Amino acid sequence: MTIGIMSCVSTKLKGTHKAKDIYISNLFNKSYEYCIKKYDLIIILSAKYYVLNLDDEINYYDLTLNKFSEKQKIAWAARCYIQLKNKHLLNNNNEIFWHCGINYNIYISQLINNYFPDIKQNFLLKGLTLRNQLKWYKEKNKIIRIL
C-alpha cells in the first residue's frame, strides 16, 4: 500500500470540520490534490491532533511544530509513530511518501527507519522552498489531470 503523509498548515477554517476540509492554504490544497490521486491512503500530521485520517472531525486550533522545542518535537514524533504503528500502517509492504516539511517528518521517519528499515520512505519535496514546492505540485497536478 502507498501512503501519502501530509502535514497540517496554519491557515484553517474556524469551527469543527473534517481534517481534509479544515486546512485551506494553497500548499495544502495542491498537496491534497496530488496525494488523493496518487496514494492508497493519506494521513495528515497535526501539531495538536497527531495522526489524522481525512474524515476525522477536528476543531480549529492555533499550534505549529515550528514553535516546539526539539524535546517537544521528539515527543510529538514518538506519539505519531505509535499511532501509525497502532493503525498497522508500518509494515514492509507499505511505501511512505512524505509531503511535509522537515519539522513534521525528521523524527518520525528516523523512528520508522530504526524499527522498520525495510519500509521505503520517499521525501519528494526535500530541500525545496515553499515557492518551489508549490511549483512542483502545480507541474505534477497538471500532468495528473492530463492522464
C-alpha positions in Angstrom: 0.0 0.0 0.0 1.2 3.5 -0.7 0.7 6.1 2.0 1.0 9.8 1.4 1.7 11.7 4.6 0.8 15.4 4.6 1.2 18.0 7.4 -1.3 20.5 8.8 -0.9 24.1 7.9 -1.5 27.4 9.8 -4.4 28.5 7.6 -7.6 26.8 8.8 -11.3 27.2 8.9 -12.9 28.2 12.3 -15.1 25.7 13.9 -15.3 21.9 13.6 -14.6 20.2 10.2 -13.2 17.1 8.7 -9.4 17.1 8.6 -9.3 17.2 4.8 -11.5 20.3 4.8 -10.2 22.4 7.8 -6.8 23.2 6.2 -7.2 25.7 3.5 -3.8 27.0 2.4 -2.8 26.9 -1.3 0.0 24.5 -0.4 -2.3 22.1 1.4 -4.8 22.2 -1.4 -2.2 21.5 -4.1 -0.7 18.7 -2.0 -4.1 17.2 -1.3 -5.0 17.3 -5.0 -1.8 15.4 -5.8 -2.0 12.9 -2.9 -5.6 11.9 -3.4 -4.8 10.7 -6.9 -1.5 9.0 -6.2 -1.8 7.1 -3.0 -3.9 4.3 -1.5 -4.1 6.2 1.9 -3.5 9.7 3.0 -2.6 10.7 6.6 -2.4 14.2 7.9 0.0 15.0 10.7 -1.3 17.7 13.1 0.6 19.6 15.7 -2.3 19.2 18.0 -4.1 16.0 17.0 -1.1 14.0 15.8 -2.1 11.4 13.2 -5.4 12.2 11.4 -7.4 10.3 8.8 -9.0 12.6 6.2 -12.5 12.3 7.6 -11.6 12.8 11.3 -13.6 15.6 12.8 -11.4 18.2 14.5 -11.8 21.7 15.9 -9.9 24.8 14.9 -6.5 25.2 16.7 -3.6 27.5 16.5 -0.5 25.4 17.0 2.6 24.7 14.9 5.6 22.5 15.3 7.7 25.4 14.2 7.4 26.8 17.8 8.1 23.5 19.5 11.4 22.9 21.2 13.5 19.9 20.0 12.4 17.9 23.0 8.7 18.7 22.2 9.2 17.7 18.6 10.8 14.4 19.6 7.9 13.6 22.0 5.3 14.7 19.3 7.0 12.4 16.7 7.1 9.5 19.1 3.4 9.8 19.7 2.7 10.0 16.0 5.0 7.0 15.4 3.0 5.0 18.0 -0.3 6.0 16.4 1.0 4.9 12.9 2.1 1.6 14.3 -1.2 1.0 16.2 -3.1 1.7 12.9 -1.0 -1.1 11.4 0.5 1.2 8.8 4.1 0.4 9.5 4.8 -2.8 7.7 7.3 -3.8 5.0 4.6 -4.0 2.3 3.9 -0.3 2.6 5.7 2.6 1.0 5.6 6.1 2.5 5.6 9.4 0.6 6.3 12.4 2.8 4.5 15.6 1.8 5.5 17.8 4.7 8.4 19.9 6.0 11.3 18.6 7.9 9.8 19.5 11.3 7.0 17.1 10.6 9.0 14.2 9.2 12.5 14.1 10.6 12.0 12.3 13.9 9.1 10.1 12.7 11.0 9.0 9.6 14.0 8.2 11.8 11.9 6.0 14.1 10.4 4.2 11.2 13.8 3.7 9.7 15.1 2.3 13.1 12.3 -0.1 13.7 11.1 -0.9 10.2 14.2 -0.4 8.0 12.6 -2.2 5.0 9.8 0.3 4.6 10.7 2.6 1.7 10.4 6.3 2.5 10.3 8.9 -0.2 11.0 12.6 0.5 9.7 14.2 -2.7 9.9 17.8 -1.5 13.3 17.6 0.3 15.3 20.8 0.0 12.5 22.7 -1.8 11.5 26.2 -0.7 7.8 26.8 -0.3 7.7 28.5 -3.6 9.3 25.5 -5.3 7.0 23.1 -3.5 4.0 25.0 -5.0 5.7 24.9 -8.4 6.3 21.2 -8.1 2.7 20.5 -7.2 1.4 22.7 -10.0 3.5 20.8 -12.6 2.7 17.3 -11.2 -1.1 18.1 -10.9 -1.1 19.3 -14.4 0.3 16.0 -15.6 -2.1 14.0 -13.5 -5.1 15.9 -14.9 -3.9 15.1 -18.5 -3.6 11.4 -17.7 
